[in-house]
């Protein structure tokens, strides 16, 4: 499978924009990448508002009202998820809850 770097760049730009938009001034955003035998994982973590379980990118259900208050930009994350899935990858997210930050992990097959 051929990967379009510009389209994949949109996905990572979306993750970083989301992290930036929902991290309080002075908070940190970290970006890390690891190569595995067949996969590459990229993690974007922040010290922001956190995500409700309904707002995590793998959840296709509609979001409750509290997801906006907790820092979810669901449309942006949905676009990220769709772009990554188009290249055979996945997006997983975790958060300890409100005001606990979040981490979004993109896993892609090596090209």
N, C-alpha and C positions, 0 to 999 in steps of 0.2 A: 504494500500500500504506500502510495506517495503522500507525504504530508505537506500541506501548504503552510509554510512558515508564517505568512501574514495572518492567516485564519487562526492558527494556533497562538500567535502573538496576541490576537484579540482576546482569547480566553484568559491568558495570563494577565493581560492589561485589565480585564474585567475583575479578576480576583484581587489584584493590587488596588484598583479603584475602590472596590467594595471595602477592603481592609482600611484604606485611607479615610474613606467617608465616615466610618464608624469607629475610629480610634480617637479617643479624646486627646487634646493637645498634650504633648509630653509622653504619650503612650508609644510603645514600640511595635513595629511590624517587622517580622522576620521572614525571610525567604530562604529555603534550603532545597537542595536537590541531591538525589542519590541515584546511582546507576546500579541495577541488579542484573542478573544473568540475562533476562529477557525483557525487563521492564525498566522504566525510569519513573521515579516519583519526585514530585515537586510539592512542597508544603509552604503555604502562606498562612502565617499565624499572626494574630494581633492581640492587643490588650484592650480591645474595644468593649462594646456593649454586650457581646455574646449573641448567640442564636438560639431560638427556641427549636425543639426537635422538628417541628413542622416546617421550619425554614431551611433545613439542610438540603443541599442540592439534589440528593437522591429522592426526595419526597415530591411526588407530582401532585399531591393533594393541594387544595386551596389553603391559603394561610389564614390563621386566626388574626384578629386585630392586634394582639400583643406582639406579633412578629415584627411589626414596624417599630414599635417602641424598643425592641431588643436589638435593633440594628440590622435587620435583614433587608437586603435589596433583592428580593426574590426574582424579579424579572431579569436582573443582571446575572444572578447565579444560575437561572434556568438557561440563559444563553450560553454561559460557560459550560454547563453540563452538556448541552446539546452539541456544542463544538467539539468537546473532548470525546464524547461518545461517537461522533462521526469518524474519529480516527482510532476507534477500538479501545478507547480508554474509559476510565471511570473517575468520578469526583466523589469524595467522601468528606464529610464534615463532622466536627465534634465541638462541643462547647460545654463547659461546666454550668452554664446558665447565665442569667442576666448579670451583666457587669463583670463577667468572668473571662471575656475574650473568646476567641474561636480559632480553629485551625481547619483549613480546607486542604485536602490532599488530592492532587491529580496524579493518576497512574496511567502511563502510556506505554504501549509496546515499543521496544527499540526499533528504529527504522532500519 
